[in-house]
Amino acid sequence: MRLIILLSTVLLLQSSFAQDKVVYFSDAIKSNIKKYNSQSDKAYRQGDIEAGQALFDSLVQNKLVGSKFDDYSFKSVNSRKVKLSKIKKPVFIITYSSWCVIPKGEIQALNKLARKYDDQVQFIAVFWDTKTDTRKIARKFNHKIKVCYANESYKNDARIVATLKHTLGFPTSYYLNSNLEVVDIKRGGIQLPPSTNAKTAFDMNYRLFNERLSIFLEKQQTPVSQLASVAE
């Protein structure tokens, strides 16, 4: 009888441990990125853009959503560090590079949305650049958006760059709930012809990101019940 009780206790503890196991984003992406790159490279070489996008969506929804985003500390242009675990609300992170042209109207749209959702979401823009290059463009963002930077040449940035920049590329948007669990990941924004006027560009970008943020806020209110699976 004692043996049965002991075995039952062990099984319950193992079950509880399995349910509580945390899958970190860095582990999830590391375990799945090689297969994704192989399949997506093949799709894009064949000119099948829809298949390439479908593969990205599948990677995000089946392997990354629900994973725990690593507690990174980003360096901001105002010399303060932005540690994710110190932010007590959902987080929206968008990654850029100063040498990659940001679509017309996108920054203006994000500035307005950062004011709209100020009490609900922390906006962070991360540039894969040096502090000097990031400062040049940081002034275009309003004070509601924390503008940060990371670069291979800086000490302690290698892990951040390897996990985010060298896997999903940029521009990429990460939507994290208040527990730093990945709710969604989107790549790119709106590609507009150079001749698009400023108002039209702003309106289109505003609608796109506002819709994504609205859906994000609806989703993040429900606890993530299924962690991302890590490939064997």
Secondary structure as a PSIPRED ss2 file (coil, helix, strand):
# PSIPRED VFORMAT (PSIPRED V4.0)

   1 M C   1.000  0.000  0.000
   2 R H   0.000  1.000  0.000
   3 L H   0.000  1.000  0.000
   4 I H   0.000  1.000  0.000
   5 I H   0.000  1.000  0.000
   6 L H   0.000  1.000  0.000
   7 L H   0.000  1.000  0.000
   8 S H   0.000  1.000  0.000
   9 T H   0.000  1.000  0.000
  10 V H   0.000  1.000  0.000
  11 L H   0.000  1.000  0.000
  12 L H   0.000  1.000  0.000
  13 L H   0.000  1.000  0.000
  14 Q H   0.000  1.000  0.000
  15 S H   0.000  1.000  0.000
  16 S H   0.000  1.000  0.000
  17 F H   0.000  1.000  0.000
  18 A H   0.000  1.000  0.000
  19 Q H   0.000  1.000  0.000
  20 D H   0.000  1.000  0.000
  21 K C   1.000  0.000  0.000
  22 V C   1.000  0.000  0.000
  23 V C   1.000  0.000  0.000
  24 Y E   0.000  0.000  1.000
  25 F H   0.000  1.000  0.000
  26 S H   0.000  1.000  0.000
  27 D H   0.000  1.000  0.000
  28 A H   0.000  1.000  0.000
  29 I H   0.000  1.000  0.000
  30 K H   0.000  1.000  0.000
  31 S H   0.000  1.000  0.000
  32 N H   0.000  1.000  0.000
  33 I H   0.000  1.000  0.000
  34 K H   0.000  1.000  0.000
  35 K H   0.000  1.000  0.000
  36 Y H   0.000  1.000  0.000
  37 N H   0.000  1.000  0.000
  38 S H   0.000  1.000  0.000
  39 Q H   0.000  1.000  0.000
  40 S H   0.000  1.000  0.000
  41 D H   0.000  1.000  0.000
  42 K H   0.000  1.000  0.000
  43 A H   0.000  1.000  0.000
  44 Y H   0.000  1.000  0.000
  45 R H   0.000  1.000  0.000
  46 Q C   1.000  0.000  0.000
  47 G C   1.000  0.000  0.000
  48 D C   1.000  0.000  0.000
  49 I H   0.000  1.000  0.000
  50 E H   0.000  1.000  0.000
  51 A H   0.000  1.000  0.000
  52 G H   0.000  1.000  0.000
  53 Q H   0.000  1.000  0.000
  54 A H   0.000  1.000  0.000
  55 L H   0.000  1.000  0.000
  56 F H   0.000  1.000  0.000
  57 D H   0.000  1.000  0.000
  58 S H   0.000  1.000  0.000
  59 L H   0.000  1.000  0.000
  60 V H   0.000  1.000  0.000
  61 Q H   0.000  1.000  0.000
  62 N H   0.000  1.000  0.000
  63 K H   0.000  1.000  0.000
  64 L H   0.000  1.000  0.000
  65 V C   1.000  0.000  0.000
  66 G C   1.000  0.000  0.000
  67 S C   1.000  0.000  0.000
  68 K E   0.000  0.000  1.000
  69 F C   1.000  0.000  0.000
  70 D C   1.000  0.000  0.000
  71 D C   1.000  0.000  0.000
  72 Y C   1.000  0.000  0.000
  73 S E   0.000  0.000  1.000
  74 F E   0.000  0.000  1.000
  75 K E   0.000  0.000  1.000
  76 S E   0.000  0.000  1.000
  77 V C   1.000  0.000  0.000
  78 N C   1.000  0.000  0.000
  79 S C   1.000  0.000  0.000
  80 R C   1.000  0.000  0.000
  81 K E   0.000  0.000  1.000
  82 V E   0.000  0.000  1.000
  83 K E   0.000  0.000  1.000
  84 L H   0.000  1.000  0.000
  85 S H   0.000  1.000  0.000
  86 K H   0.000  1.000  0.000
  87 I C   1.000  0.000  0.000
  88 K C   1.000  0.000  0.000
  89 K C   1.000  0.000  0.000
  90 P C   1.000  0.000  0.000
  91 V E   0.000  0.000  1.000
  92 F E   0.000  0.000  1.000
  93 I E   0.000  0.000  1.000
  94 I E   0.000  0.000  1.000
  95 T E   0.000  0.000  1.000
  96 Y E   0.000  0.000  1.000
  97 S C   1.000  0.000  0.000
  98 S C   1.000  0.000  0.000
  99 W C   1.000  0.000  0.000
 100 C C   1.000  0.000  0.000
 101 V C   1.000  0.000  0.000
 102 I C   1.000  0.000  0.000
 103 P C   1.000  0.000  0.000
 104 K C   1.000  0.000  0.000
 105 G C   1.000  0.000  0.000
 106 E H   0.000  1.000  0.000
 107 I H   0.000  1.000  0.000
 108 Q H   0.000  1.000  0.000
 109 A H   0.000  1.000  0.000
 110 L H   0.000  1.000  0.000
 111 N H   0.000  1.000  0.000
 112 K H   0.000  1.000  0.000
 113 L H   0.000  1.000  0.000
 114 A H   0.000  1.000  0.000
 115 R H   0.000  1.000  0.000
 116 K H   0.000  1.000  0.000
 117 Y C   1.000  0.000  0.000
 118 D C   1.000  0.000  0.000
 119 D C   1.000  0.000  0.000
 120 Q C   1.000  0.000  0.000
 121 V C   1.000  0.000  0.000
 122 Q E   0.000  0.000  1.000
 123 F E   0.000  0.000  1.000
 124 I E   0.000  0.000  1.000
 125 A E   0.000  0.000  1.000
 126 V E   0.000  0.000  1.000
 127 F E   0.000  0.000  1.000
 128 W C   1.000  0.000  0.000
 129 D C   1.000  0.000  0.000
 130 T C   1.000  0.000  0.000
 131 K H   0.000  1.000  0.000
 132 T H   0.000  1.000  0.000
 133 D H   0.000  1.000  0.000
 134 T H   0.000  1.000  0.000
 135 R H   0.000  1.000  0.000
 136 K H   0.000  1.000  0.000
 137 I H   0.000  1.000  0.000
 138 A H   0.000  1.000  0.000
 139 R C   1.000  0.000  0.000
 140 K C   1.000  0.000  0.000
 141 F C   1.000  0.000  0.000
 142 N C   1.000  0.000  0.000
 143 H C   1.000  0.000  0.000
 144 K C   1.000  0.000  0.000
 145 I E   0.000  0.000  1.000
 146 K E   0.000  0.000  1.000
 147 V E   0.000  0.000  1.000
 148 C E   0.000  0.000  1.000
 149 Y E   0.000  0.000  1.000
 150 A C   1.000  0.000  0.000
 151 N C   1.000  0.000  0.000
 152 E C   1.000  0.000  0.000
 153 S C   1.000  0.000  0.000
 154 Y C   1.000  0.000  0.000
 155 K C   1.000  0.000  0.000
 156 N C   1.000  0.000  0.000
 157 D C   1.000  0.000  0.000
 158 A H   0.000  1.000  0.000
 159 R H   0.000  1.000  0.000
 160 I H   0.000  1.000  0.000
 161 V H   0.000  1.000  0.000
 162 A H   0.000  1.000  0.000
 163 T H   0.000  1.000  0.000
 164 L H   0.000  1.000  0.000
 165 K H   0.000  1.000  0.000
 166 H H   0.000  1.000  0.000
 167 T H   0.000  1.000  0.000
 168 L H   0.000  1.000  0.000
 169 G C   1.000  0.000  0.000
 170 F C   1.000  0.000  0.000
 171 P C   1.000  0.000  0.000
 172 T E   0.000  0.000  1.000
 173 S E   0.000  0.000  1.000
 174 Y E   0.000  0.000  1.000
 175 Y E   0.000  0.000  1.000
 176 L E   0.000  0.000  1.000
 177 N C   1.000  0.000  0.000
 178 S C   1.000  0.000  0.000
 179 N C   1.000  0.000  0.000
 180 L C   1.000  0.000  0.000
 181 E E   0.000  0.000  1.000
 182 V E   0.000  0.000  1.000
 183 V E   0.000  0.000  1.000
 184 D E   0.000  0.000  1.000
 185 I E   0.000  0.000  1.000
 186 K E   0.000  0.000  1.000
 187 R E   0.000  0.000  1.000
 188 G C   1.000  0.000  0.000
 189 G C   1.000  0.000  0.000
 190 I C   1.000  0.000  0.000
 191 Q C   1.000  0.000  0.000
 192 L C   1.000  0.000  0.000
 193 P C   1.000  0.000  0.000
 194 P C   1.000  0.000  0.000
 195 S C   1.000  0.000  0.000
 196 T C   1.000  0.000  0.000
 197 N C   1.000  0.000  0.000
 198 A H   0.000  1.000  0.000
 199 K H   0.000  1.000  0.000
 200 T H   0.000  1.000  0.000
 201 A H   0.000  1.000  0.000
 202 F H   0.000  1.000  0.000
 203 D H   0.000  1.000  0.000
 204 M H   0.000  1.000  0.000
 205 N H   0.000  1.000  0.000
 206 Y H   0.000  1.000  0.000
 207 R H   0.000  1.000  0.000
 208 L H   0.000  1.000  0.000
 209 F H   0.000  1.000  0.000
 210 N H   0.000  1.000  0.000
 211 E H   0.000  1.000  0.000
 212 R H   0.000  1.000  0.000
 213 L H   0.000  1.000  0.000
 214 S H   0.000  1.000  0.000
 215 I H   0.000  1.000  0.000
 216 F H   0.000  1.000  0.000
 217 L H   0.000  1.000  0.000
 218 E H   0.000  1.000  0.000
 219 K H   0.000  1.000  0.000
 220 Q H   0.000  1.000  0.000
 221 Q C   1.000  0.000  0.000
 222 T C   1.000  0.000  0.000
 223 P C   1.000  0.000  0.000
 224 V C   1.000  0.000  0.000
 225 S C   1.000  0.000  0.000
 226 Q C   1.000  0.000  0.000
 227 L C   1.000  0.000  0.000
 228 A C   1.000  0.000  0.000
 229 S C   1.000  0.000  0.000
 230 V C   1.000  0.000  0.000
 231 A C   1.000  0.000  0.000
 232 E C   1.000  0.000  0.000
